[in-house]
Amino acid sequence: MSITPERFRDLLGFETRPVELVASQTERMDDHVVEHLRLRIGGRDVRGILTRPADATGPMPAILYGHSHGGGYAIGARELLDGREYLLDPLGPVFAREGYVTLAIDMPVFGERATVSESFAAKALLWEGKSLFGDMLSDHAAALTYLAGRADVDGARIGAFGISMGCVLSYWLAAIDTRIAAVAHLCCFADFRTMIALGAHDGHGIYLTVPGLLKEADGGSIAALIAPRPQLICVGEADHLSPPAAVAAAMAELRPVYAAHPGRLEFLSEAGVGHQETATMRAAVIRFFDAWLR
């Protein structure tokens, strides 16, 4: 099964949206800087949170951070600074200390945008033949445009990272946007058909429902659009949201595409690990971005 990036955008209802910086407030921490941003994306004001090294000069590598779901509708981009229960600790300061400019924005129905429910927003879009996830990805791509246009960012060295919902945000955006030079994603890579057969799909929110997608693509064929750009996939073998059989089916579709590009696809699967980041995953992510963006 294969799909083109153009067709994938059509199925998502993806839109290219203008973005501009409306306001910025800088907060100096001990070893990094936090910027609290107000971006106008497609006419809507969106909160952004950015972390960067304190004293670095010149264009730096950057990471577009996709925040997770986990039912934490009030959190959104604050995950970059506050972390989540399934992260070892907040990654904004970690990436800053490693030399990266990192940006997260509130996805629709999260953070400051949690003014309507996920169900409310998703159902309205589905009636129009669109999807909430397509809406999210359209805003995520606009955030990438802002990030790539910053004077302190090297636009040729931008990676994407996320766990759970952020995992899918990251690798789906990389599939349709070649400005993502490398992507590392945790705990949500799987074959959706297999998930449905196992009943695991119902553990995910309605945000991820894309009408007609499985007639033309699945997790593996979507990730295949990223090749030959580097990709790191981390999963836990006890993760009920991405069961091993569903992960195996997606990897079986993805691996042949990377066969001609040795070393550009990394896969880390940990026994006994559920829907969470581990120290081994963290080390792999840091090493991966250091290899491909530094």
N, C-alpha and C positions, 0 to 999 in steps of 0.2 A: 504494500500500500504506500502511495506517495501523494504528496500535495505540494503545490507551489506556495511560496510566501504570499503572493497576490491573492490566491484563492482562500488561503487561511485568513487573511485580513477581511475578505468579503464575508466569510462565515461569522467572524467575530463582530462584524459591524464596526470595525476599527476606523477611527477618524484621525487625521493629522490636525492637531490643534495648536494654535499660536500660544506662546507663553511669554510672559514678561514679569520682571521683578518689580513688585509694588513697594515692599518695605523690607528692611533687614536690621536686626539687632544683634550685636556681637557680644558674646560672653566669654571671657578669658578664664580657662581653668588652669590647674597646675601644669599640665603637660600637653594640653591641646586647646583648641578654640571651638566653641559652639556658635553657629549662626542660626538665629531664629528668623525664618524667611516667610514672606507673604508673596505667593506667586499668583498671577492671574492666568489661568489655563482655560482657553476656550470661553472666556467671559466669566468664569467662576473663580472666586478667591479660594486658594488652597494653601493650607499650612505646610511649610517645608522645614525640616531640621537638618542641618549640615554640620558635620564635624571635620576638622582638618588639623594638620600638624601646627604646632604653635609658632615655630620659627623657620619653617621651610621657605625657600625662595624658588622662583622659576616654576614652569608648568609641571604639575605633579600627576601621577596616576590617580584614578578615581574609581569609586564603586557606587553604582546605583543600587540602593538597598530596598528590597520589597518587603514590607512588613507582613506579619502573619495575621491569622484570623483568631482562632482559639476562643471565639465568643467574646473577645475583648474589644467590643465596638468603641469604647471610650478611649482606647489606647492609641491606635493608629501609629503615626510617625514617632510618637514618644518611645516606642520600642527601641529605637536607636540609642536612647539615653537611659531608659529605665529597665530594658531587658524584658524577658518573659520567663515563666516558670520552666519552660523547656529549653532555655538557653543557659549556657554556663554563666554568663554575665553579659552586660550590655556591650554590643559590638562597635558602637560609634567611637568611644575612646580607644578601643583596641585597634581598630583600623587606622585611626589618627596616629597612634604611636608607631604603627608600621609604615607610615608615610603616605597614607591615602586621604584624599578628599572624599567624603561619603555623604550621600544625600538620600533622605527618605521623605516622602510626602504622605499625607493622609489620603488613603484610597476612598472613593465614594462609600458612604455609610459608616466610615470609621473616623475616630478622632474627633476633630472639630466639625466633621461632616456627618456625624451620627445624628442627623436631624430627622431621618426617616429610617424605617427598618430595612434590613436586607431583603426581606420578602416583598415589601412595598416597592422598592426600586427595581428588583429583578423582574417582578411580574409585569410592571409597566413596560419595561424594555422588551420582554419576551413577546408581548402583544404586538410590538412593532417589528418583530423578527430580528431583534438585536439581543445582546446579552449584557448582564452587569459586568461580566469579566472583560468583555470587549470595551466597555466604558472605562473600567479600571486601566486596561492596557493602553488606551488612548491617552489617559492622563499620565501614566508611567512613561510613555514615550516623550510626552511634552517635558516632563521632569528631566529626561535624558538630554533633550535639546538645551534646556537651561544649563545643565551641568557641563555639557560639552562646550558651551559658549563662554564659560568663566575664564578669566585671564590666568587663573592659577591652576587650570586643569589642562592636561595634554589630551586632546580629543581622540587621539589614536590609541590611548591606553586607558580605556574605561571598561571595567568589568561589571557584572551583575551578580548579586547574591541575595538569597532568601531562604527561609525555612517555612515549611507548610504552605500556606497560601502564597507566601513570598517566594517559595520554590517555583511554583507554577508561573507566577508573575515574571520571574527572572528568565526561565528557560523559554517560555512562550514569547516574551519580548525579544529575546536573542534570536528566536526563529524567524522573526519578521523584520528585525532591525540590525543590520550589519555593523552599526556603530558600536555594538557590544562586542568587545574584542575577546572576552573570555567570560565564562559563566560557571559559578559554583552554586549548586542547589542541594538542599537537604530535606529529606523526609516527606516527599510528595510526588515522586516520579513513579509512574505505574501505567499499565495498560488498562484503559477504562472499561473495555469490554469484559476483561477478566474480573475487574472490580465489581461490575454489575452482576456477573454470574455468581460471585461469592457473596453478594449483598453488602460489600464494603463501600459502595458508592454513597449509601445513605448517611454515612458519617460525615460527608462533606456538605457544605452549605449550597443553597440554590444558586449562589453567585457564579458557580463553576459550570452551570448548565449552558451549553452552546447548541442551539437548534441545528440538527443535521450534521454535526461534526463527525460522528462515528461512521457515517456513510463514506467519508473521504479520508479520515486521519485518526490517529490515536497517539498515545503518549510517545511511543518510539518513533513514529514517522514525523511527529512535530519536532522532537529533539534532533532528528536527523537533518533538519533544515539548518542547524547551527554549524554542521561540519563544513569545512575542516577547522573551524575555530575551536579552541580548546574548551573542554567541558569536564567538570568534576561533579559526580553524582554520589551522594552519601545517603544511605538508608539504614534503618534498623530492622532486623529480621523479625522482631516481635511487635512491629508497628501495625496495628489493626486497620489504620487508614490507608496503608500501602502494603498489602499482604505480599509475602515473598513470591507467590505464583504470578501476581500481577506485575511485580517488578521484573521477574524473569522474562515474562512475555515481552515487555517493553525493551529490555536489554537485548533480547534475541533479534528484535527488529532494528535496533540502533547499532549494535556492534559491527555488522557487515559494512555499514556506511563509513565507519572510521578505520576499516581494515587497511586502507591505503594511506592512512595518516597516523602511523605509530606514535604513541606517547601523547596524543592529543585528547584521548578519552580516558579518564580515570574513574574507577568505580570502587567505592568503599562500602562494604556490607558488613554490619556488626551483629553477631549473634547475641540474643537476649536483650537487645536494645529496642525500646519502643519509639514513640514519636517525640524524640528529643535529640538535642545536640550532645555530643560526647567530646572529651578531651582529644580523642583520636581524630574526630571530624574537624575540630577546631584547628589542630596542627596541620591537617591536610589542606584546609582552606587557605591558611596563611602561606603554606609552602606553594600551593597552586598559583595564587595571585602573585607571589614573589617571582615565580618562574616566568609567568606570561605577561605581567604588567610592569615589573620593575626592571 
